[in-house]
Amino acid sequence: MEKNQIYMISGTAYKEMTKQILAESDLEGLIGDPQKRIAIKPNLVSPSEASCGGTTHPEVVAGILEYLQEKGFRNLAIMEGSWVGDCTSEAYEVCGYRELSEKYQVPFVDMQKEKGMSCDCGGMTLNICACVDEVDFLINVPVLKGHCQTKITCALKNMKGLIPNSEKRRFHSLGLHRPIAHLNAGIRQDFIVTDNICGDLDFEDGGHPVVMNRILTARDPVLMDAYVCHMMHYEVSEVPYVIMAEELGVGCADISKADIRVCADQNVLAFESPEKFRLPKSRKVVELSDVVEEVESCSACYGYLLPALDMLREEGLFEKLDQRICIGQGWRKKPGELGIGHCTAGFRCHLEGCPPTEQQIYEFLKNYIEEQK
């Protein structure tokens, strides 16, 4: 598989599809030495089943593990850390990864429990979980989905699961896009297996899955994310960290240079135009975020707010909200009217929590709207 290629396979036998596309991609040849320490990094953002559209299907990871073990690779580990506000250990159980770890006898490393170390990442010092430095070959297994702050999330942003919680919070104070790009200058992902089975095209933690039943592979995370932008009807310039990562030498953001291949009958790889596989267009996040004043908010806090607003919209209450909602670290120790989360503790009307849950936000805002009548 060449650096400018993206392979794709469709179907519903997810484990077998994964093994087939890995064989077509010649993952064995790309890894080489069977003694290498190989880490598999899924997306377990929160304790929700993959069918909800936010986490990596365990069948895909099972396919990777079976493929590798059948090829004689034994030095394997699964590494992940959920977002701030949820425990990786709970996602490990709910998402089916305990069963995976036990069945294949592969250790699961909880990044929320690992020590961090300072690393120079393309000129920016970032704190990365120390065990990542011991990895020889990193297989990234992101979910292709939308994101309430960055519009898309796939290969590049999925590396955030390899940093401590304290650093995740700091990323948002740094503007999110720039540190994501620099993180990928510091952590090299060697191979990407993208779960495009049923990702939520709006919300990172899922809830509104869109079934596509596809798996993609690539070697270039920047090219993969640029292609995802195209699939989701965004210009690459609308997702700044993709271009920033390209400028740091992480990969290529020009999808005109991408060679898209599809696994067809008899395992033939057929060339396809990038236009063929575009996803349904969704702009729910843009509409809902119009009432939000967000300054340096953590993904979990903001990620719970927008689905709560969507619940209000479905009940016909969203349009009755006549006050903008403040959220994020940038509101600490500042006064205001309506705020979500601990950082807005100085506001006249605020909801405590770091982060408060989607249901808590929904009930709080519903009460606020009813009290304003």
Secondary structure, DSSP 4 states (H G I P E B T S, - for coil): --TTEEEEEE-S-HHHHHHHHHHHHTHHHHH--TTS-EEEEE---SS--GGGSSS--HHHHHHHHHHHHHTT---EEEEE-PPTTS-HHHHHHHTTHHHHHHHHT--EEEGGGSPEEEEEETTEEEEEEGGGGG-SEEEEE-B-EEETTTEEESTTGGGGGGS-HHHHHHHHHTTSHHHHHHHHHHS---EEEEEESS-BSS-TT-SSB----EEEEES-HHHHHHHHHHHTT--GGGSHHHHHHHHTTS----GGG-EEEEE-GGG-EEE--GGGGPPPP--HHHHHGGGEEESS--HHHHHHHHHHHHHHHHTT-GGG--SPEEESGGGTT--EEEEESGGGTTEEEEE--SSPPHHHHHHHHHHHHHHT-
